[in-house]
């Protein structure tokens, strides 16, 4: 067997011959597909265009508001507050432990990382179970 005697199993496909001089140059007659530079719009776009416009419902519309909470640990409270002071979102902002979120008072969550030796009273804050236990153990109270 020689290389020049090898034949293909399937013959070459006949190539499309567009623009070979007849009246419509192989494009059929009339319409968008017959024009130069034709490009059909994707069918999916038509389906998307038929959907109602839900204004103000972007990709982040389902994120809950509580996710934007400010987190403070017990070790930060130990350093910033004196014995008997009240821990609230306003006092935390005054001591620069948290910041306002979009100009609004944030939801504050106190977590139990670190130790607390001072008697503090916590109000208007969400407190984790371990933090509540540590605050009450130090003689403080959670309202």
DSSP file (Angstrom, degrees, kcal/mol; ACC not computed):
  #  RESIDUE AA STRUCTURE BP1 BP2  ACC     N-H-->O    O-->H-N    N-H-->O    O-->H-N    TCO  KAPPA ALPHA  PHI   PSI    X-CA   Y-CA   Z-CA
    1    1 A X              0   0    0      0, 0.0     2,-0.3     0, 0.0     5,-0.0   0.000 360.0 360.0 360.0 130.5    0.0    0.0    0.0
    2    2 A X    >   -     0   0    0      1,-0.1     3,-1.4     0, 0.0     4,-0.4  -0.780 360.0-117.3-110.9 156.3    1.3    3.4   -1.0
    3    3 A X  G >  S+     0   0    0     -2,-0.3     3,-1.1     1,-0.3    -1,-0.1   0.864 114.9  56.0 -60.6 -36.5    0.3    6.8    0.3
    4    4 A X  G 3  S+     0   0    0      1,-0.2    -1,-0.3    -3,-0.0     0, 0.0   0.637 103.6  55.4 -74.0 -10.6   -0.9    7.9   -3.1
    5    5 A X  G <  S+     0   0    0     -3,-1.4     2,-0.3     2,-0.1    -1,-0.2   0.463  79.8 110.9 -99.5  -0.5   -3.2    4.9   -3.3
    6    6 A X    <   -     0   0    0     -3,-1.1     2,-0.3    -4,-0.4    -3,-0.0  -0.563  50.3-164.2 -75.7 133.4   -5.1    5.6    0.0
    7    7 A X        -     0   0    0     -2,-0.3     2,-0.1     1,-0.0    -2,-0.1  -0.877  21.0-108.9-116.9 152.1   -8.8    6.6   -0.6
    8    8 A X        -     0   0    0     -2,-0.3     3,-0.1     1,-0.1     4,-0.0  -0.402  14.1-138.1 -71.9 152.2  -11.2    8.3    1.9
    9    9 A X  S    S+     0   0    0      1,-0.2     2,-0.4    -2,-0.1    -1,-0.1   0.841  93.9  36.0 -76.5 -36.0  -14.1    6.3    3.4
   10   10 A X  S    S-     0   0    0      3,-0.0    -1,-0.2    -3,-0.0     3,-0.1  -0.951  89.4-122.3-118.9 138.0  -16.4    9.3    2.9
   11   11 A X        -     0   0    0     -2,-0.4     3,-0.1     1,-0.1    -2,-0.0  -0.347  39.2 -88.3 -73.6 158.8  -16.3   11.7    0.0
   12   12 A X        -     0   0    0      1,-0.1     2,-0.2    -2,-0.0    -1,-0.1  -0.342  46.4-110.1 -60.8 144.1  -15.8   15.5    0.5
   13   13 A X        -     0   0    0      1,-0.1     2,-0.5    -3,-0.1    -1,-0.1  -0.518  34.5-106.0 -74.6 147.7  -19.0   17.4    1.0
   14   14 A X        -     0   0    0     -2,-0.2    -1,-0.1     1,-0.1     3,-0.1  -0.615  41.3-122.2 -72.9 123.8  -19.9   19.7   -1.8
   15   15 A X        -     0   0    0     -2,-0.5     2,-0.2     1,-0.1    -1,-0.1  -0.319  25.4-102.6 -69.5 150.4  -19.1   23.3   -0.6
   16   16 A X        -     0   0    0      1,-0.1     2,-0.7     2,-0.0    -1,-0.1  -0.481  30.9-151.9 -67.8 138.7  -21.9   25.9   -0.6
   17   17 A X        +     0   0    0     -2,-0.2     2,-0.4    -3,-0.1     3,-0.3  -0.845  21.4 172.7-119.6  96.6  -21.5   28.2   -3.5
   18   18 A X        +     0   0    0     -2,-0.7     8,-0.2     1,-0.2     7,-0.1  -0.800  60.2  24.2-103.1 144.0  -23.0   31.6   -2.7
   19   19 A X        +     0   0    0      6,-1.6    -1,-0.2    -2,-0.4     7,-0.1   0.893  68.0 149.1  77.6  40.8  -22.6   34.6   -4.9
   20   20 A X        -     0   0    0     -3,-0.3    -1,-0.1     1,-0.0     6,-0.1  -0.238  69.4 -92.1-105.6  44.9  -22.2   32.9   -8.2
   21   21 A X  S    S+     0   0    0      1,-0.2    -3,-0.0     4,-0.1    -1,-0.0   0.207  80.4 125.5  84.5 -13.8  -23.8   35.4  -10.4
   22   22 A X  S    S-     0   0    0      1,-0.1     3,-0.4     2,-0.0    -1,-0.2  -0.137  79.3 -83.3 -75.8-175.4  -27.5   34.6  -10.8
   23   23 A X  S    S+     0   0    0      1,-0.3    -1,-0.1     2,-0.1    -2,-0.1   0.874 128.2  23.6 -57.3 -45.6  -30.2   37.0  -10.0
   24   24 A X  S >  S-     0   0    0      5,-0.0     3,-1.2     6,-0.0    -1,-0.3   0.448  99.0-130.3-103.0  -0.1  -30.3   36.4   -6.2
   25   25 A X  T 3   -     0   0    0     -3,-0.4    -6,-1.6     1,-0.3    -4,-0.1   0.861  68.8 -53.8  56.3  41.9  -26.8   35.1   -5.9
   26   26 A X  T 3  S+     0   0    0     -8,-0.2    -1,-0.3    -7,-0.1     3,-0.1   0.593 116.5 106.2  77.5  11.9  -27.8   32.0   -3.9
   27   27 A X  S <  S-     0   0    0     -3,-1.2     2,-0.1     1,-0.4    -2,-0.1   0.316  78.1-125.8-105.2   8.7  -29.7   33.8   -1.2
   28   28 A X        -     0   0    0      6,-0.1     2,-0.4     1,-0.0    -1,-0.4  -0.498  48.9 -52.0  76.6-155.9  -33.3   33.0   -2.2
   29   29 A X  S    S-     0   0    0      1,-0.1     4,-0.1    -2,-0.1     5,-0.1  -0.978  85.2 -28.1-128.6 136.9  -35.6   36.0   -2.7
   30   30 A X  S    S+     0   0    0     -2,-0.4     4,-0.2     4,-0.1     3,-0.2   0.448  79.7  78.4  58.0 166.3  -36.4   38.9   -0.5
   31   31 A X  S >> S-     0   0    0      1,-0.2     3,-0.9     2,-0.1     4,-0.5  -0.135  91.4 -56.6  92.9 175.4  -36.5   39.4    3.2
   32   32 A X  G >4 S+     0   0    0      1,-0.3     3,-0.9     2,-0.2    -1,-0.2   0.842 128.7  55.3 -63.5 -36.7  -34.0   39.9    5.9
   33   33 A X  G 34 S+     0   0    0      1,-0.2    -1,-0.3    -3,-0.2     5,-0.2   0.707 103.0  57.2 -73.0 -18.4  -31.9   36.9    5.2
   34   34 A X  G <4 S+     0   0    0     -3,-0.9    -1,-0.2    -4,-0.2    -2,-0.2   0.614  90.0  94.8 -85.7 -12.1  -31.4   38.0    1.6
   35   35 A X  S X< S-     0   0    0     -3,-0.9     3,-1.2    -4,-0.5     2,-0.2  -0.381  85.7 -99.2 -82.4 157.8  -29.8   41.3    2.5
   36   36 A X  T 3  S+     0   0    0      1,-0.3    -1,-0.1    -2,-0.1    -2,-0.1  -0.516 109.1  17.2 -70.7 139.9  -26.2   42.1    2.8
   37   37 A X  T 3  S+     0   0    0     -2,-0.2    -1,-0.3     1,-0.2    -3,-0.1   0.751  88.7 174.3  71.7  23.7  -25.0   42.0    6.4
   38   38 A X    <   +     0   0    0     -3,-1.2     2,-0.3    -5,-0.2    -1,-0.2  -0.365   9.2 171.6 -68.6 141.9  -28.0   40.1    7.5
   39   39 A X        -     0   0    0     -7,-0.1     2,-0.2    -2,-0.1    -6,-0.0  -0.881  24.8-138.6-150.3 116.7  -28.1   38.9   11.1
   40   40 A X        -     0   0    0     -2,-0.3     2,-0.2     1,-0.1     3,-0.1  -0.526  26.9-113.1 -77.3 141.5  -31.2   37.4   12.7
   41   41 A X        -     0   0    0     -2,-0.2    -1,-0.1     1,-0.1     5,-0.1  -0.510  40.5 -99.2 -71.5 139.2  -31.9   38.4   16.2
   42   42 A X    >>  -     0   0    0     -2,-0.2     4,-0.9     1,-0.1     3,-0.7  -0.310  23.2-132.5 -61.2 141.5  -31.6   35.6   18.7
   43   43 A X  H 3> S+     0   0    0      1,-0.2     4,-1.4     2,-0.2     3,-0.3   0.829 104.3  62.9 -64.5 -31.8  -34.9   33.9   19.7
   44   44 A X  H 3> S+     0   0    0      1,-0.2     4,-2.2     2,-0.2    -1,-0.2   0.851  95.8  59.7 -62.6 -34.0  -34.0   34.1   23.4
   45   45 A X  H <> S+     0   0    0     -3,-0.7     4,-2.5     1,-0.2    -1,-0.2   0.884 101.3  53.6 -63.3 -37.6  -33.9   37.9   23.2
   46   46 A X  H  X S+     0   0    0     -4,-0.9     4,-1.2    -3,-0.3    -1,-0.2   0.895 108.9  49.0 -63.7 -38.7  -37.5   38.0   22.0
   47   47 A X  H  X S+     0   0    0     -4,-1.4     4,-0.6     1,-0.2     3,-0.3   0.905 111.6  49.0 -66.0 -40.3  -38.5   35.9   25.1
   48   48 A X  H >< S+     0   0    0     -4,-2.2     3,-1.1     1,-0.2    -2,-0.2   0.895 107.6  55.1 -65.9 -39.3  -36.6   38.2   27.4
   49   49 A X  H 3< S+     0   0    0     -4,-2.5    -1,-0.2     1,-0.3    -2,-0.2   0.788 102.6  57.6 -64.9 -26.7  -38.2   41.3   25.9
   50   50 A X  H 3< S+     0   0    0     -4,-1.2    -1,-0.3    -3,-0.3    -2,-0.2   0.678  84.9  99.3 -78.4 -16.2  -41.7   39.9   26.6
   51   51 A X  S << S-     0   0    0     -3,-1.1     2,-0.0    -4,-0.6    -3,-0.0  -0.399  86.5-102.3 -68.1 147.1  -41.0   39.6   30.3
   52   52 A X        -     0   0    0      1,-0.1     2,-0.8    -2,-0.1    -1,-0.1  -0.377  35.1-109.1 -68.3 149.7  -42.4   42.4   32.4
   53   53 A X        -     0   0    0     -3,-0.1     2,-1.2    -4,-0.1    -1,-0.1  -0.711  29.3-162.5 -82.4 110.6  -39.9   45.1   33.5
   54   54 A X    >   -     0   0    0     -2,-0.8     3,-1.4     3,-0.1     2,-0.1  -0.740  14.7-156.0 -94.8  89.5  -39.5   44.6   37.3
   55   55 A X  T 3  S+     0   0    0     -2,-1.2     3,-0.0     1,-0.3    -2,-0.0  -0.417  71.9  15.2 -71.7 136.9  -38.0   47.9   38.2
   56   56 A X  T 3  S+     0   0    0     -2,-0.1     2,-0.6     1,-0.1    -1,-0.3   0.560  94.0 110.4  80.7   7.7  -35.9   48.0   41.3
   57   57 A X    <   +     0   0    0     -3,-1.4    -3,-0.1     5,-0.0    -1,-0.1  -0.651  45.4 159.8-114.3  74.5  -35.6   44.2   41.6
   58   58 A X    >   -     0   0    0     -2,-0.6     3,-1.3     1,-0.1     4,-0.2   0.072  59.4 -75.7 -83.1-164.0  -31.9   43.7   40.8
   59   59 A X  T 3  S+     0   0    0      1,-0.3     3,-0.3     2,-0.1    -1,-0.1   0.722 129.9  46.9 -71.3 -20.6  -29.6   40.8   41.5
   60   60 A X  T >  S+     0   0    0      1,-0.2     3,-1.1     2,-0.1    -1,-0.3   0.096  76.5 109.6-106.5  23.2  -29.3   41.7   45.2
   61   61 A X  T <  S+     0   0    0     -3,-1.3    -1,-0.2     1,-0.2    -2,-0.1   0.736  74.9  54.1 -73.6 -20.3  -33.0   42.3   45.9
   62   62 A X  T 3  S+     0   0    0     -3,-0.3     2,-0.4    -4,-0.2    -1,-0.2   0.373  75.2 116.5 -97.1   6.2  -33.4   39.2   48.0
   63   63 A X    <   -     0   0    0     -3,-1.1    -3,-0.0     1,-0.1     2,-0.0  -0.603  69.1-120.3 -74.7 129.8  -30.5   39.8   50.5
   64   64 A X    >   -     0   0    0     -2,-0.4     3,-1.0     1,-0.1     4,-0.2  -0.302   9.7-126.4 -71.0 155.1  -32.0   40.2   54.0
   65   65 A X  G >  S+     0   0    0      1,-0.2     3,-1.6     2,-0.2    42,-0.2   0.787 104.4  68.3 -71.7 -27.2  -31.5   43.5   55.9
   66   66 A X  G >  S+     0   0    0      1,-0.3     3,-0.6     2,-0.1    -1,-0.2   0.681  83.7  73.1 -69.2 -15.1  -30.1   41.7   58.9
   67   67 A X  G <  S+     0   0    0     -3,-1.0     2,-0.4     1,-0.3    -1,-0.3   0.741  85.8  67.2 -67.3 -20.5  -27.0   40.7   56.9
   68   68 A X  G <  S+     0   0    0     -3,-1.6    39,-0.5    -4,-0.2    -1,-0.3  -0.189  76.3 134.6 -92.3  43.2  -25.9   44.3   57.2
   69   69 A X  E <   -a  107   0A   0     -3,-0.6     2,-0.4    -2,-0.4    39,-0.2  -0.644  56.6-123.6 -93.4 151.3  -25.4   44.1   60.9
   70   70 A X  E     -a  108   0A   0     37,-2.8    39,-2.8    -2,-0.3     2,-0.4  -0.789  25.0-145.2 -92.8 134.3  -22.3   45.5   62.7
   71   71 A X  E     +a  109   0A   0     -2,-0.4     2,-0.4    37,-0.2    39,-0.2  -0.859  18.3 179.5-107.1 132.2  -20.4   42.9   64.7
   72   72 A X  E     -a  110   0A   0     37,-2.4    39,-2.7    -2,-0.4     2,-0.2  -0.998  15.0-146.4-130.7 134.2  -18.7   43.7   68.0
   73   73 A X  E >>  -a  111   0A   0     -2,-0.4     4,-1.4    37,-0.2     3,-0.7  -0.596  25.9-113.0 -96.9 161.2  -16.8   41.2   70.2
   74   74 A X  H 3> S+     0   0    0     37,-1.1     4,-2.3    39,-0.5    40,-0.2   0.836 113.6  61.7 -62.4 -34.5  -16.6   41.2   74.0
   75   75 A X  H 3> S+     0   0    0     38,-1.7     4,-1.4     1,-0.2    -1,-0.2   0.836 103.2  50.8 -64.1 -30.7  -12.9   42.0   74.0
   76   76 A X  H <> S+     0   0    0     -3,-0.7     4,-2.1     2,-0.2    -1,-0.2   0.887 109.8  49.8 -71.1 -38.8  -13.6   45.3   72.2
   77   77 A X  H  X S+     0   0    0     -4,-1.4     4,-2.2     1,-0.2    -2,-0.2   0.885 106.6  56.8 -64.8 -37.8  -16.3   46.2   74.9
   78   78 A X  H  < S+     0   0    0     -4,-2.3    -1,-0.2     1,-0.2    -2,-0.2   0.892 112.9  40.0 -59.6 -41.3  -13.7   45.4   77.6
   79   79 A X  H  < S+     0   0    0     -4,-1.4    -1,-0.2    -5,-0.2    -2,-0.2   0.855 120.7  41.0 -77.3 -35.6  -11.3   47.9   76.2
   80   80 A X  H  < S+     0   0    0     -4,-2.1     2,-0.3    -5,-0.1    -2,-0.2   0.778 104.7  62.6 -90.6 -27.6  -13.8   50.7   75.3
   81   81 A X     <  -     0   0    0     -4,-2.2     2,-0.2    -5,-0.2     3,-0.1  -0.719  65.3-138.9-109.4 151.6  -16.3   50.8   78.2
   82   82 A X    >   -     0   0    0     -2,-0.3     3,-1.5     1,-0.1     2,-0.1  -0.478  47.4 -70.2 -94.2 170.8  -16.0   51.6   81.9
   83   83 A X  T 3  S+     0   0    0      1,-0.2    37,-0.2    -2,-0.2    -1,-0.1  -0.401 118.0  13.4 -64.2 132.1  -17.8   49.8   84.7
   84   84 A X  T 3  S+     0   0    0     35,-3.4    -1,-0.2     1,-0.3    36,-0.2   0.411  90.5 137.9  86.5  -1.5  -21.6   50.4   84.8
   85   85 A X    <   -     0   0    0     -3,-1.5    36,-1.9    34,-0.2     2,-0.5  -0.343  55.0-115.2 -76.3 160.2  -21.9   52.0   81.3
   86   86 A X  E     -c  121   0B   0     34,-0.2     2,-0.7    36,-0.1    36,-0.2  -0.837  19.9-148.0 -98.5 128.9  -24.7   51.2   78.9
   87   87 A X  E     +c  122   0B   0     34,-3.2    36,-2.7    -2,-0.5     2,-0.3  -0.872  37.7 141.2 -98.2 116.2  -23.8   49.5   75.6
   88   88 A X     >  -     0   0    0     -2,-0.7     4,-2.4    34,-0.2     5,-0.2  -0.909  66.1 -95.2-143.3 169.1  -26.1   50.5   72.8
   89   89 A X  H  > S+     0   0    0     34,-0.3     4,-2.0    -2,-0.3     5,-0.2   0.885 124.1  51.9 -57.1 -37.6  -25.7   51.3   69.1
   90   90 A X  H  > S+     0   0    0      1,-0.2     4,-2.3     2,-0.2    -1,-0.2   0.925 111.0  46.0 -65.0 -43.4  -25.4   55.0   69.9
   91   91 A X  H  > S+     0   0    0      1,-0.2     4,-1.6     2,-0.2    -1,-0.2   0.852 110.9  53.4 -69.4 -32.3  -22.7   54.5   72.5
   92   92 A X  H  <>S+     0   0    0     -4,-2.4     5,-2.6     2,-0.2     6,-0.9   0.878 110.3  47.1 -67.9 -36.9  -20.8   52.2   70.1
   93   93 A X  H ><5S+     0   0    0     -4,-2.0     3,-1.5    -5,-0.2    -2,-0.2   0.897 109.5  54.3 -68.6 -39.8  -20.9   54.8   67.4
   94   94 A X  H 3<5S+     0   0    0     -4,-2.3    -2,-0.2     1,-0.3    -1,-0.2   0.846 110.8  45.5 -62.4 -33.4  -19.7   57.4   69.9
   95   95 A X  T 3<5S-     0   0    0     -4,-1.6    -1,-0.3    -5,-0.1    -2,-0.2   0.299 114.1-119.2 -93.4   9.6  -16.7   55.2   70.8
   96   96 A X  T < 5S+     0   0    0     -3,-1.5    -3,-0.2     2,-0.2    -2,-0.1   0.794  77.4 125.4  58.9  33.7  -16.0   54.5   67.1
   97   97 A X  S   <S+     0   0    0     -5,-2.6     2,-0.3     1,-0.1    -4,-0.2   0.754  78.9  15.9 -87.7 -27.3  -16.5   50.8   67.4
   98   98 A X  S    S-     0   0    0     -6,-0.9     2,-0.3    -9,-0.1    -2,-0.2  -0.894  72.7-138.5-135.9 168.1  -19.0   50.7   64.6
   99   99 A X        -     0   0    0     -2,-0.3     7,-0.2    -3,-0.1     2,-0.1  -0.878  30.6 -95.0-124.4 159.3  -20.1   53.0   61.8
  100  100 A X        -     0   0    0     -2,-0.3     2,-0.6     5,-0.1     5,-0.2  -0.461  35.3-134.0 -68.1 145.3  -23.4   54.0   60.4
  101  101 A X  B >  S-E  104   0C   0      3,-2.0     3,-1.6     1,-0.2    -1,-0.1  -0.919  82.2 -20.7-106.9 114.4  -24.4   52.0   57.3
  102  102 A X  T 3  S-     0   0    0     -2,-0.6    -1,-0.2     1,-0.3     3,-0.1   0.842 125.8 -56.6  55.6  36.8  -25.8   54.2   54.5
  103  103 A X  T 3  S+     0   0    0      1,-0.3     2,-0.3    -3,-0.1    -1,-0.3   0.525 116.6 111.3  77.5   5.3  -26.4   56.9   57.1
  104  104 A X  B <  S-E  101   0C   0     -3,-1.6    -3,-2.0     1,-0.0     2,-0.4  -0.784  79.7 -97.9-113.3 156.0  -28.7   54.7   59.2
  105  105 A X        -     0   0    0     -2,-0.3    -5,-0.1    -5,-0.2   -15,-0.1  -0.569  48.2-132.2 -68.6 123.8  -28.2   53.2   62.6
  106  106 A X        -     0   0    0     -2,-0.4     2,-0.5    -7,-0.2   -37,-0.1  -0.314  16.1-105.2 -77.9 161.3  -27.0   49.6   62.1
  107  107 A X  E     -a   69   0A   0    -39,-0.5   -37,-2.8   -42,-0.2     2,-0.4  -0.762  42.2-146.5 -79.3 126.8  -28.3   46.4   63.7
  108  108 A X  E     -a   70   0A   0     -2,-0.5    18,-3.1    16,-0.4     2,-0.5  -0.832  16.0-170.4-105.3 133.1  -25.6   45.5   66.2
  109  109 A X  E     -ab  71 126A   0    -39,-2.8   -37,-2.4    -2,-0.4     2,-0.5  -0.988  10.7-151.6-121.2 127.7  -24.7   41.9   67.2
  110  110 A X  E     -ab  72 127A   0     16,-3.1    18,-2.5    -2,-0.5     2,-0.2  -0.866  14.1-162.0-100.9 126.2  -22.4   41.3   70.1
  111  111 A X  E     -a   73   0A   0    -39,-2.7   -37,-1.1    -2,-0.5    16,-0.0  -0.701  24.0-119.6-108.2 160.2  -20.4   38.1   69.9
  112  112 A X        +     0   0    0     -2,-0.2     2,-0.4   -39,-0.2   -39,-0.1   0.063  61.6 131.7 -91.5  25.2  -18.7   36.2   72.7
  113  113 A X        +     0   0    0    -41,-0.1   -38,-1.7     2,-0.0   -39,-0.5  -0.655  65.5  10.0 -80.1 128.4  -15.1   36.3   71.5
  114  114 A X  S    S-     0   0    0     -2,-0.4     2,-0.3   -40,-0.2   -40,-0.1  -0.441  93.7 -69.7  99.0-176.5  -12.7   37.4   74.3
  115  115 A X        -     0   0    0     -2,-0.1     2,-0.4   -41,-0.1   -37,-0.2  -0.847  31.9-154.0-118.1 154.5  -13.4   37.9   78.0
  116  116 A X        +     0   0    0     -2,-0.3   -41,-0.1     1,-0.1   -42,-0.0  -0.994  21.2 163.8-130.3 127.1  -15.4   40.4   79.9
  117  117 A X        +     0   0    0     -2,-0.4     2,-0.3     2,-0.0    -1,-0.1   0.494  54.1  88.0-115.3 -10.0  -14.7   41.5   83.5
  118  118 A X  S    S-     0   0    0    -37,-0.0     2,-0.8     1,-0.0    22,-0.2  -0.637  80.4-115.6 -96.6 149.8  -16.7   44.7   83.7
  119  119 A X        +     0   0    0     -2,-0.3   -35,-3.4    20,-0.1     2,-0.3  -0.740  48.0 166.4 -83.6 110.9  -20.3   45.0   84.7
  120  120 A X        -     0   0    0     -2,-0.8    21,-1.3    15,-0.3     2,-0.5  -0.923  31.4-141.2-125.5 149.7  -22.1   46.4   81.6
  121  121 A X  E     -cd  86 141B   0    -36,-1.9   -34,-3.2    -2,-0.3     2,-0.5  -0.962  18.4-156.2-112.4 127.4  -25.7   46.7   80.6
  122  122 A X  E     +cd  87 142B   0     19,-2.8    21,-3.3    -2,-0.5     2,-0.3  -0.857  16.7 172.1-106.2 130.8  -26.5   45.9   77.0
  123  123 A X        +     0   0    0    -36,-2.7   -34,-0.3    -2,-0.5     3,-0.1  -0.985  58.1  12.1-138.6 150.8  -29.6   47.3   75.3
  124  124 A X  S    S+     0   0    0     -2,-0.3   -16,-0.4     1,-0.2     2,-0.3   0.776  98.7 110.4  58.6  32.1  -31.0   47.4   71.7
  125  125 A X  S    S-     0   0    0    -18,-0.1     2,-0.5   -38,-0.1    -1,-0.2  -0.963  71.8-119.7-132.1 150.2  -28.4   44.9   70.5
  126  126 A X  E     -b  109   0A   0    -18,-3.1   -16,-3.1    -2,-0.3     2,-0.4  -0.780  35.3-162.2 -84.8 132.2  -28.6   41.3   69.4
  127  127 A X  E     -b  110   0A   0     -2,-0.5   -16,-0.2   -18,-0.2   -18,-0.0  -0.961  12.7-130.0-123.8 131.9  -26.5   39.2   71.7
  128  128 A X     >  -     0   0    0    -18,-2.5     4,-2.5    -2,-0.4     5,-0.2  -0.298  30.1-108.8 -72.2 164.9  -25.2   35.7   71.0
  129  129 A X  H  > S+     0   0    0      1,-0.2     4,-2.1     2,-0.2     5,-0.1   0.901 118.7  47.5 -63.5 -42.8  -25.7   33.0   73.7
  130  130 A X  H  > S+     0   0    0      1,-0.2     4,-1.9     2,-0.2    -1,-0.2   0.870 113.0  49.2 -68.2 -35.6  -22.0   32.8   74.7
  131  131 A X  H  > S+     0   0    0    -21,-0.2     4,-2.5     2,-0.2    -2,-0.2   0.898 110.1  51.1 -69.1 -39.8  -21.8   36.6   74.9
  132  132 A X  H  X S+     0   0    0     -4,-2.5     4,-2.4     1,-0.2     5,-0.2   0.910 110.0  50.0 -62.9 -41.9  -25.0   36.8   77.0
  133  133 A X  H  X S+     0   0    0     -4,-2.1     4,-1.8     1,-0.2    -1,-0.2   0.909 112.3  47.0 -62.4 -42.5  -23.6   34.2   79.4
  134  134 A X  H  X S+     0   0    0     -4,-1.9     4,-1.5     2,-0.2    -2,-0.2   0.877 112.1  50.0 -68.8 -38.2  -20.3   36.1   79.7
  135  135 A X  H  <>S+     0   0    0     -4,-2.5     5,-2.4     1,-0.2     4,-0.3   0.930 113.9  44.5 -66.5 -45.1  -22.1   39.5   80.3
  136  136 A X  H ><5S+     0   0    0     -4,-2.4     3,-0.8     1,-0.2    -1,-0.2   0.824 110.1  55.9 -69.9 -30.2  -24.3   38.0   83.0
  137  137 A X  H 3<5S+     0   0    0     -4,-1.8    -1,-0.2     1,-0.2    -2,-0.2   0.836 105.3  52.2 -67.7 -33.4  -21.4   36.2   84.6
  138  138 A X  T 3<5S-     0   0    0     -4,-1.5    -1,-0.2    -3,-0.2    -2,-0.2   0.486 127.6-100.3 -81.4  -3.1  -19.5   39.5   84.9
  139  139 A X  T < 5S+     0   0    0     -3,-0.8    -3,-0.2    -4,-0.3   -20,-0.1   0.470  83.9 121.4  99.8   2.6  -22.6   41.0   86.7
  140  140 A X      < -     0   0    0     -5,-2.4     2,-0.3   -22,-0.2    -1,-0.3  -0.188  51.3-131.0 -87.3-176.2  -24.1   42.9   83.8
  141  141 A X  E     -d  121   0B   0    -21,-1.3   -19,-2.8    -3,-0.1     2,-0.5  -0.984   0.2-141.9-140.2 152.8  -27.5   42.6   82.2
  142  142 A X  E      d  122   0B   0     -2,-0.3   -19,-0.2   -21,-0.2   -21,-0.1  -0.959 360.0 360.0-115.3 121.2  -28.9   42.2   78.7
  143  143 A X              0   0    0    -21,-3.3   -20,-0.2    -2,-0.5    -1,-0.1   0.422 360.0 360.0-100.9 360.0  -32.1   44.0   77.9
